[in-house]
């Protein structure tokens, strides 16, 4: 669920996001300043900082809650591992009627004893039962450690889910902030296209240009409308998904507050970062914990199969000797024990020693599972080394591109200053100055995009090496 939501955010913000909300300006319904003022006055409109968005997602995200609930049972088991020494207790009571009443017999004895009546008794019988059993094996003690290991593995899973959630939320926030800048650029582009149409209409009426030039300007402007409509719809879908991601109603009106546009590029030592990732990456740590729990489970199964079990038992079966419907049940003289006892039994099931038995195959299966997971950790380590190396390369590429983009920005600023000077001197038209201003905005957007790309790359790198988000910048 989480990956699907993030996919919607990124696709909507980067592919369709640049044209968001421009339709209102196109139709002349309101200016961007008036819209911003109306949103600010709306009590339901929220401004959410990225840190606040992370807090809301951790508190309300359903996927994370499922992971936490799944680990709750493991927590309870880890708090009471000693309950394996609580005996199994069963009690019962039976009221029965014999299909045939017991017949008494006369046993003749020589004088002076005379005949004796034997057998017989009531047809209804009343009895009770009590049984307590406790089975002890070396695996019982090892199982206590297994319970704790499974809980520790669950904690790592919860922590990993939180880190993934925070990374995805922060990246989504950066994507939306970048989309807002792209929206402003698109609005300005449409405004320029509209001004060109106005100028073309004036020139056409004055007979300075042919009709085809006017039509070309109008077509260029109208071609933007379908893109804007589609972008607006996609952005609304992304905002609705992100609202649910934060535990808000889908129709909540909110925006992500702007953060600093500047970012400091840092020196990255690949070998050191790769070593830290291998040791601390949440995904690898989770696999290690799972392997530890699986090995504990294997040890429990080994002792259960290949060591004897001591069984302690205590039973009571008081039986009522009178007539249940006539005699008093609380008359202790009418109750007697039949077969109650305390027993100590030492037993050893030998099926595990035979290669073709289910018990032996189950042990081999868990042994294979340990080997598979161990190999999976090695594979994850290799994948992490490549992943961190690629992230570092991408960050270096982004840094180089950002430096080049800064030069482009400086050139665009200088070009605009020269154009403004030429316009004041009557050497350039106003539309040329507007085009240079639009080029400057595009250069600023490119610089900002590289800044956000670098931030998102750092998020991936910090997650990969198991550091809190923002730690690399602080270092």
Residue, then its C-alpha position, 0 to 999 in steps of 0.5 A: x500500500x505504501x509503495x503504491x501511494x508514493x508512486x502516485x505522489x511522484x508520478x503526479x508531481x513530476x509528470x503532471x504536476x507542473x501545470x497544477x491549478x493554472x486553469x483558474x488563472x486561465x479562465x480569469x476566475x482569480x489571481x494567484x495572490x487572491x487564491x492564496x489569500x482565500x486559502x489562508x483565510x479558510x479555517x480548514x486550510x492547513x499548512x504542514x511542514x515536512x517534519x509535521x507530515x512525518x509525525x502525522x504519517x507515523x501516528x495515522x498510517x494504516x500500513x505502519x499500524x498493521x506492522x505494530x499490531x503484528x508485533x504486539x503479540x510477540x511483545x506479550x509473549x516476550x514478557x511472559x516466556x516463563x509461562x511454558x512452565x505452567x502445567x496444563x490443567x483439565x477438570x471434568x465431571x460425569x453424570x452417567x446412567x448404566x444401560x443395565x442396572x448392576x445385578x447383585x449376587x449371593x455368595x454362599x459361605x459355610x456357617x457360621x458366616x452364611x450367604x453374602x450379597x455381592x455386586x449391585x449398586x446404583x444404576x446412575x453414576x457420578x464422578x469427577x476428574x482432575x489432571x495436571x500435566x507438565x512436559x519438560x525438555x531442553x527445548x523448553x528452556x531454549x524456546x524462551x530465548x526464541x520468544x525474545x529473539x522473535x520479539x527483537x526481530x519484530x522491533x526491527x521490522x517496526x523501526x524499519x517500517x517507520x524509517x521507510x515511511x519517513x523517507x517516503x513522506x519527506x521525498x513526497x514533500x520535496x516532490x510537491x514543493x518542486x511541483x509548486x515551483x513548476x506551477x508558477x513557471x507554467x502560469x507565467x508561460x501561459x501568461x506570456x502565450x496570452x500576451x503574444x496572442x493579444x499582441x498578434x491580434x493588435x498587429x493583425x488588425x493593423x495589417x502588420x502580420x498575416x492571419x496565419x501568424x495570429x492563428x499560430x499564436x492562438x493554437x500555441x496558447x490553446x494547446x496548453x489547456x488539455x495539459x493543464x486540465x490533466x495536470x490539475x486532475x492528477x495533482x488533486x488525486x495525489x493530494x487526496x492520496x497524500x491526505x489519506x497517507x497522513x490520516x486526513x480526510x481525502x478532501x482536506x485542503x492543505x499545502x506543504x510549507x516551503x523549506x530552504x532552497x539552498x543545500x550544502x553539498x558534502x564530501x562522501x567517502x564511498x568505502x566508509x559509507x558502504x561499510x556503515x551501510x553493511x553494518x547498520x542498514x535496517x533491511x540487513x539488520x532485520x534479516x539478521x534478527x530473523x536469522x537469529x530467531x530462526x536459528x533459535x527455532x531450529x535449536x528448539x526443534x533439535x532438542x525436542x526431537x533428539x532429547x528425552x522429555x520429562x513428563x510430570x502428571x497428577x490425576x484425581x478421579x473421585x467417584x460417588x458411590x451412592x445414588x446421585x438422586x437420593x444420597x447427599x453429594x457432600x457426604x465424604x464417606x461416599x466418595x472414593x478414588x479409583x485410579x488417581x496418582x502422581x506420575x513421573x515419566x521419562x520418554x524419548x520419541x525416536x522418530x526423529x532418528x529415522x531419515x524418512x519420518x516427518x519429524x526428521x524431514x521437518x528438521x531438515x526443512x528448517x535447516x535449509x531455511x536457515x541456509x537460505x536466509x543466510x545466503x539472502x543476507x549475503x545477497x542483501x549485503x552485496x546489493x547494499x554495496x552496489x546500492x550505496x555506491x550508485x547513490x553516491x555516484x548519483x549524488x556526485x552527478x547531481x552536485x556537478x549538474x547543480x554547479x553547472x545550473x548555477x552558472x546557467x542561473x548567473x547567465x540568465x540573471x545577467x541576460x535579464x539585466x541587459x535586456x532590461x537596460x536595452x528595453x529602457x533605451x528602446x532597443x528591445x521590446x517588452x515581450x523580449x524582456x518577458x521571455x528573458x525573465x521566463x528563461x531566468x525562472x526556468x534556470x531558477x527552477x532547474x537549480x531548485x530541482x537539483x537541490x531537491x534531487x540532492x536532498x532526496x538522494x541524501x534521504x536514500x543514502x541515510x536510510x541505507x546506512x541506518x542514520x537519522x534523516x539529516x544526520x549526514x548534513x549535520x556531520 
